Structure formats: structure tokens, C-alpha cells
Amino acid sequence: MPSATIPLEYDTYYHIYNRGIDGCNLYRETDDYKHFLKLY
């Protein structure tokens, strides 16, 4: 079951991690990173 999406709130700070567990890359493909930026 997929988790529910929680919308970001205006005028709020968020910490976005730039790496995965044990230093693994979060984005294996360039398209994955572009998709993240589009959502962001």
C-alpha cells in the first residue's frame, strides 16, 4: 500500500537529504533527479 502524500506548507523550512543510507546515491538515473526537481 503506497503512503499518502503530504503537501508542503507555505513559509515553512524543510530539510531535504542529499544522500541515502550509507552514502548511497538517491538518484540512479538523471530522469529521477529531474522528476524530483519538478515535484519540488
mmJSON file of the N, C-alpha and C atoms, coordinates in Angstrom:
{"data_MODEL":{"atom_site":{
"group_PDB":["ATOM","ATOM","ATOM","ATOM","ATOM","ATOM","ATOM","ATOM","ATOM","ATOM","ATOM","ATOM","ATOM","ATOM","ATOM","ATOM","ATOM","ATOM","ATOM","ATOM","ATOM","ATOM","ATOM","ATOM","ATOM","ATOM","ATOM","ATOM","ATOM","ATOM","ATOM","ATOM","ATOM","ATOM","ATOM","ATOM","ATOM","ATOM","ATOM","ATOM","ATOM","ATOM","ATOM","ATOM","ATOM","ATOM","ATOM","ATOM","ATOM","ATOM","ATOM","ATOM","ATOM","ATOM","ATOM","ATOM","ATOM","ATOM","ATOM","ATOM","ATOM","ATOM","ATOM","ATOM","ATOM","ATOM","ATOM","ATOM","ATOM","ATOM","ATOM","ATOM","ATOM","ATOM","ATOM","ATOM","ATOM","ATOM","ATOM","ATOM","ATOM","ATOM","ATOM","ATOM","ATOM","ATOM","ATOM","ATOM","ATOM","ATOM","ATOM","ATOM","ATOM","ATOM","ATOM","ATOM","ATOM","ATOM","ATOM","ATOM","ATOM","ATOM","ATOM","ATOM","ATOM","ATOM","ATOM","ATOM","ATOM","ATOM","ATOM","ATOM","ATOM","ATOM","ATOM","ATOM","ATOM","ATOM","ATOM","ATOM"],
"id":[1,2,3,4,5,6,7,8,9,10,11,12,13,14,15,16,17,18,19,20,21,22,23,24,25,26,27,28,29,30,31,32,33,34,35,36,37,38,39,40,41,42,43,44,45,46,47,48,49,50,51,52,53,54,55,56,57,58,59,60,61,62,63,64,65,66,67,68,69,70,71,72,73,74,75,76,77,78,79,80,81,82,83,84,85,86,87,88,89,90,91,92,93,94,95,96,97,98,99,100,101,102,103,104,105,106,107,108,109,110,111,112,113,114,115,116,117,118,119,120],
"type_symbol":["N","C","C","N","C","C","N","C","C","N","C","C","N","C","C","N","C","C","N","C","C","N","C","C","N","C","C","N","C","C","N","C","C","N","C","C","N","C","C","N","C","C","N","C","C","N","C","C","N","C","C","N","C","C","N","C","C","N","C","C","N","C","C","N","C","C","N","C","C","N","C","C","N","C","C","N","C","C","N","C","C","N","C","C","N","C","C","N","C","C","N","C","C","N","C","C","N","C","C","N","C","C","N","C","C","N","C","C","N","C","C","N","C","C","N","C","C","N","C","C"],
"label_atom_id":["N","CA","C","N","CA","C","N","CA","C","N","CA","C","N","CA","C","N","CA","C","N","CA","C","N","CA","C","N","CA","C","N","CA","C","N","CA","C","N","CA","C","N","CA","C","N","CA","C","N","CA","C","N","CA","C","N","CA","C","N","CA","C","N","CA","C","N","CA","C","N","CA","C","N","CA","C","N","CA","C","N","CA","C","N","CA","C","N","CA","C","N","CA","C","N","CA","C","N","CA","C","N","CA","C","N","CA","C","N","CA","C","N","CA","C","N","CA","C","N","CA","C","N","CA","C","N","CA","C","N","CA","C","N","CA","C","N","CA","C"],
"label_alt_id":[null,null,null,null,null,null,null,null,null,null,null,null,null,null,null,null,null,null,null,null,null,null,null,null,null,null,null,null,null,null,null,null,null,null,null,null,null,null,null,null,null,null,null,null,null,null,null,null,null,null,null,null,null,null,null,null,null,null,null,null,null,null,null,null,null,null,null,null,null,null,null,null,null,null,null,null,null,null,null,null,null,null,null,null,null,null,null,null,null,null,null,null,null,null,null,null,null,null,null,null,null,null,null,null,null,null,null,null,null,null,null,null,null,null,null,null,null,null,null,null],
"label_comp_id":["MET","MET","MET","PRO","PRO","PRO","SER","SER","SER","ALA","ALA","ALA","THR","THR","THR","ILE","ILE","ILE","PRO","PRO","PRO","LEU","LEU","LEU","GLU","GLU","GLU","TYR","TYR","TYR","ASP","ASP","ASP","THR","THR","THR","TYR","TYR","TYR","TYR","TYR","TYR","HIS","HIS","HIS","ILE","ILE","ILE","TYR","TYR","TYR","ASN","ASN","ASN","ARG","ARG","ARG","GLY","GLY","GLY","ILE","ILE","ILE","ASP","ASP","ASP","GLY","GLY","GLY","CYS","CYS","CYS","ASN","ASN","ASN","LEU","LEU","LEU","TYR","TYR","TYR","ARG","ARG","ARG","GLU","GLU","GLU","THR","THR","THR","ASP","ASP","ASP","ASP","ASP","ASP","TYR","TYR","TYR","LYS","LYS","LYS","HIS","HIS","HIS","PHE","PHE","PHE","LEU","LEU","LEU","LYS","LYS","LYS","LEU","LEU","LEU","TYR","TYR","TYR"],
"label_asym_id":["A","A","A","A","A","A","A","A","A","A","A","A","A","A","A","A","A","A","A","A","A","A","A","A","A","A","A","A","A","A","A","A","A","A","A","A","A","A","A","A","A","A","A","A","A","A","A","A","A","A","A","A","A","A","A","A","A","A","A","A","A","A","A","A","A","A","A","A","A","A","A","A","A","A","A","A","A","A","A","A","A","A","A","A","A","A","A","A","A","A","A","A","A","A","A","A","A","A","A","A","A","A","A","A","A","A","A","A","A","A","A","A","A","A","A","A","A","A","A","A"],
"label_entity_id":["1","1","1","1","1","1","1","1","1","1","1","1","1","1","1","1","1","1","1","1","1","1","1","1","1","1","1","1","1","1","1","1","1","1","1","1","1","1","1","1","1","1","1","1","1","1","1","1","1","1","1","1","1","1","1","1","1","1","1","1","1","1","1","1","1","1","1","1","1","1","1","1","1","1","1","1","1","1","1","1","1","1","1","1","1","1","1","1","1","1","1","1","1","1","1","1","1","1","1","1","1","1","1","1","1","1","1","1","1","1","1","1","1","1","1","1","1","1","1","1"],
"label_seq_id":[1,1,1,2,2,2,3,3,3,4,4,4,5,5,5,6,6,6,7,7,7,8,8,8,9,9,9,10,10,10,11,11,11,12,12,12,13,13,13,14,14,14,15,15,15,16,16,16,17,17,17,18,18,18,19,19,19,20,20,20,21,21,21,22,22,22,23,23,23,24,24,24,25,25,25,26,26,26,27,27,27,28,28,28,29,29,29,30,30,30,31,31,31,32,32,32,33,33,33,34,34,34,35,35,35,36,36,36,37,37,37,38,38,38,39,39,39,40,40,40],
"pdbx_PDB_ins_code":[null,null,null,null,null,null,null,null,null,null,null,null,null,null,null,null,null,null,null,null,null,null,null,null,null,null,null,null,null,null,null,null,null,null,null,null,null,null,null,null,null,null,null,null,null,null,null,null,null,null,null,null,null,null,null,null,null,null,null,null,null,null,null,null,null,null,null,null,null,null,null,null,null,null,null,null,null,null,null,null,null,null,null,null,null,null,null,null,null,null,null,null,null,null,null,null,null,null,null,null,null,null,null,null,null,null,null,null,null,null,null,null,null,null,null,null,null,null,null,null],
"Cartn_x":[0.844,0.0,0.894,0.727,1.541,1.185,2.172,1.921,1.225,0.506,-0.209,0.782,0.516,1.358,0.929,1.894,1.608,2.075,1.171,1.566,2.516,3.421,4.321,3.555,3.91,3.241,4.046,3.351,3.974,4.67,5.781,6.516,7.02,7.449,7.957,9.291,10.208,11.505,11.452,12.104,12.196,13.645,14.044,15.388,15.269,15.971,15.942,17.299,17.3,18.546,19.151,20.48,21.138,21.869,21.647,22.222,21.411,21.569,20.815,21.558,21.021,21.615,23.006,23.959,25.351,25.988,25.516,26.103,25.706,24.715,24.26,23.581,23.706,23.04,21.528,20.828,19.37,18.818,19.529,19.04,20.001,19.557,20.41,20.388,19.302,19.132,18.904,19.37,19.181,17.702,16.891,15.449,14.816,15.325,14.81,15.053,16.249,16.59,15.741,15.562,14.734,13.291,12.811,11.452,11.329,12.327,12.332,12.277,13.111,13.131,11.794,11.142,9.829,8.811,8.867,7.945,8.244,9.534,9.97,9.549],
"Cartn_y":[-1.17,0.0,1.24,2.153,3.362,4.316,5.076,6.047,7.278,7.97,9.175,10.313,11.152,12.315,13.449,14.049,15.171,16.439,17.392,18.608,19.468,20.158,21.079,22.345,22.937,24.147,25.381,26.449,27.717,28.321,28.997,29.722,28.807,27.611,26.612,26.094,25.799,25.254,23.735,23.103,21.656,21.264,20.177,19.644,18.53,18.68,17.676,16.997,15.697,14.942,14.85,14.91,14.86,13.541,12.561,11.238,10.201,8.969,7.89,7.241,6.162,5.399,4.921,5.033,4.632,5.374,6.593,7.404,6.999,6.122,5.71,6.877,6.913,7.949,7.783,8.907,8.869,8.675,9.199,9.183,8.395,7.261,6.425,6.886,7.52,7.999,9.512,10.191,11.638,11.994,11.163,11.426,11.399,10.558,10.518,11.854,12.392,13.68,14.798,14.78,15.8,15.723,14.512,14.334,14.93,14.69,15.272,16.798,17.383,18.843,19.382,18.656,19.081,19.087,18.059,17.983,19.049,19.327,20.301,21.693],
"Cartn_z":[0.0,0.0,0.0,-0.967,-1.021,0.115,0.556,1.623,1.057,1.902,1.484,1.27,0.295,0.019,0.934,1.607,2.493,1.785,1.538,0.824,1.658,0.984,1.658,2.025,3.146,3.6,3.22,2.891,2.534,3.754,3.511,4.545,5.663,5.286,6.224,5.706,6.604,6.23,6.26,5.281,5.208,4.992,5.596,5.376,4.341,3.235,2.171,2.152,2.332,2.372,0.984,0.916,-0.383,-0.615,0.254,0.03,0.778,0.392,1.002,2.156,2.629,3.718,3.313,4.214,3.977,2.805,2.521,1.459,0.053,-0.084,-1.42,-2.127,-3.435,-4.225,-4.147,-4.076,-4.078,-5.492,-6.454,-7.832,-8.698,-9.178,-10.032,-11.476,-11.862,-13.233,-13.22,-14.241,-14.354,-14.366,-15.001,-15.056,-13.673,-12.775,-11.404,-10.706,-10.887,-10.276,-10.878,-12.176,-12.835,-12.342,-12.124,-11.613,-10.205,-9.374,-8.028,-8.101,-8.948,-9.064,-9.551,-10.441,-10.928,-9.797,-8.95,-7.824,-6.78,-6.616,-5.624,-6.039],
"occupancy":[1.0,1.0,1.0,1.0,1.0,1.0,1.0,1.0,1.0,1.0,1.0,1.0,1.0,1.0,1.0,1.0,1.0,1.0,1.0,1.0,1.0,1.0,1.0,1.0,1.0,1.0,1.0,1.0,1.0,1.0,1.0,1.0,1.0,1.0,1.0,1.0,1.0,1.0,1.0,1.0,1.0,1.0,1.0,1.0,1.0,1.0,1.0,1.0,1.0,1.0,1.0,1.0,1.0,1.0,1.0,1.0,1.0,1.0,1.0,1.0,1.0,1.0,1.0,1.0,1.0,1.0,1.0,1.0,1.0,1.0,1.0,1.0,1.0,1.0,1.0,1.0,1.0,1.0,1.0,1.0,1.0,1.0,1.0,1.0,1.0,1.0,1.0,1.0,1.0,1.0,1.0,1.0,1.0,1.0,1.0,1.0,1.0,1.0,1.0,1.0,1.0,1.0,1.0,1.0,1.0,1.0,1.0,1.0,1.0,1.0,1.0,1.0,1.0,1.0,1.0,1.0,1.0,1.0,1.0,1.0],
"B_iso_or_equiv":[0.0,0.0,0.0,0.0,0.0,0.0,0.0,0.0,0.0,0.0,0.0,0.0,0.0,0.0,0.0,0.0,0.0,0.0,0.0,0.0,0.0,0.0,0.0,0.0,0.0,0.0,0.0,0.0,0.0,0.0,0.0,0.0,0.0,0.0,0.0,0.0,0.0,0.0,0.0,0.0,0.0,0.0,0.0,0.0,0.0,0.0,0.0,0.0,0.0,0.0,0.0,0.0,0.0,0.0,0.0,0.0,0.0,0.0,0.0,0.0,0.0,0.0,0.0,0.0,0.0,0.0,0.0,0.0,0.0,0.0,0.0,0.0,0.0,0.0,0.0,0.0,0.0,0.0,0.0,0.0,0.0,0.0,0.0,0.0,0.0,0.0,0.0,0.0,0.0,0.0,0.0,0.0,0.0,0.0,0.0,0.0,0.0,0.0,0.0,0.0,0.0,0.0,0.0,0.0,0.0,0.0,0.0,0.0,0.0,0.0,0.0,0.0,0.0,0.0,0.0,0.0,0.0,0.0,0.0,0.0],
"pdbx_formal_charge":[null,null,null,null,null,null,null,null,null,null,null,null,null,null,null,null,null,null,null,null,null,null,null,null,null,null,null,null,null,null,null,null,null,null,null,null,null,null,null,null,null,null,null,null,null,null,null,null,null,null,null,null,null,null,null,null,null,null,null,null,null,null,null,null,null,null,null,null,null,null,null,null,null,null,null,null,null,null,null,null,null,null,null,null,null,null,null,null,null,null,null,null,null,null,null,null,null,null,null,null,null,null,null,null,null,null,null,null,null,null,null,null,null,null,null,null,null,null,null,null],
"auth_seq_id":[1,1,1,2,2,2,3,3,3,4,4,4,5,5,5,6,6,6,7,7,7,8,8,8,9,9,9,10,10,10,11,11,11,12,12,12,13,13,13,14,14,14,15,15,15,16,16,16,17,17,17,18,18,18,19,19,19,20,20,20,21,21,21,22,22,22,23,23,23,24,24,24,25,25,25,26,26,26,27,27,27,28,28,28,29,29,29,30,30,30,31,31,31,32,32,32,33,33,33,34,34,34,35,35,35,36,36,36,37,37,37,38,38,38,39,39,39,40,40,40],
"auth_comp_id":["MET","MET","MET","PRO","PRO","PRO","SER","SER","SER","ALA","ALA","ALA","THR","THR","THR","ILE","ILE","ILE","PRO","PRO","PRO","LEU","LEU","LEU","GLU","GLU","GLU","TYR","TYR","TYR","ASP","ASP","ASP","THR","THR","THR","TYR","TYR","TYR","TYR","TYR","TYR","HIS","HIS","HIS","ILE","ILE","ILE","TYR","TYR","TYR","ASN","ASN","ASN","ARG","ARG","ARG","GLY","GLY","GLY","ILE","ILE","ILE","ASP","ASP","ASP","GLY","GLY","GLY","CYS","CYS","CYS","ASN","ASN","ASN","LEU","LEU","LEU","TYR","TYR","TYR","ARG","ARG","ARG","GLU","GLU","GLU","THR","THR","THR","ASP","ASP","ASP","ASP","ASP","ASP","TYR","TYR","TYR","LYS","LYS","LYS","HIS","HIS","HIS","PHE","PHE","PHE","LEU","LEU","LEU","LYS","LYS","LYS","LEU","LEU","LEU","TYR","TYR","TYR"],
"auth_asym_id":["A","A","A","A","A","A","A","A","A","A","A","A","A","A","A","A","A","A","A","A","A","A","A","A","A","A","A","A","A","A","A","A","A","A","A","A","A","A","A","A","A","A","A","A","A","A","A","A","A","A","A","A","A","A","A","A","A","A","A","A","A","A","A","A","A","A","A","A","A","A","A","A","A","A","A","A","A","A","A","A","A","A","A","A","A","A","A","A","A","A","A","A","A","A","A","A","A","A","A","A","A","A","A","A","A","A","A","A","A","A","A","A","A","A","A","A","A","A","A","A"],
"auth_atom_id":["N","CA","C","N","CA","C","N","CA","C","N","CA","C","N","CA","C","N","CA","C","N","CA","C","N","CA","C","N","CA","C","N","CA","C","N","CA","C","N","CA","C","N","CA","C","N","CA","C","N","CA","C","N","CA","C","N","CA","C","N","CA","C","N","CA","C","N","CA","C","N","CA","C","N","CA","C","N","CA","C","N","CA","C","N","CA","C","N","CA","C","N","CA","C","N","CA","C","N","CA","C","N","CA","C","N","CA","C","N","CA","C","N","CA","C","N","CA","C","N","CA","C","N","CA","C","N","CA","C","N","CA","C","N","CA","C","N","CA","C"],
"pdbx_PDB_model_num":[1,1,1,1,1,1,1,1,1,1,1,1,1,1,1,1,1,1,1,1,1,1,1,1,1,1,1,1,1,1,1,1,1,1,1,1,1,1,1,1,1,1,1,1,1,1,1,1,1,1,1,1,1,1,1,1,1,1,1,1,1,1,1,1,1,1,1,1,1,1,1,1,1,1,1,1,1,1,1,1,1,1,1,1,1,1,1,1,1,1,1,1,1,1,1,1,1,1,1,1,1,1,1,1,1,1,1,1,1,1,1,1,1,1,1,1,1,1,1,1]
}}}
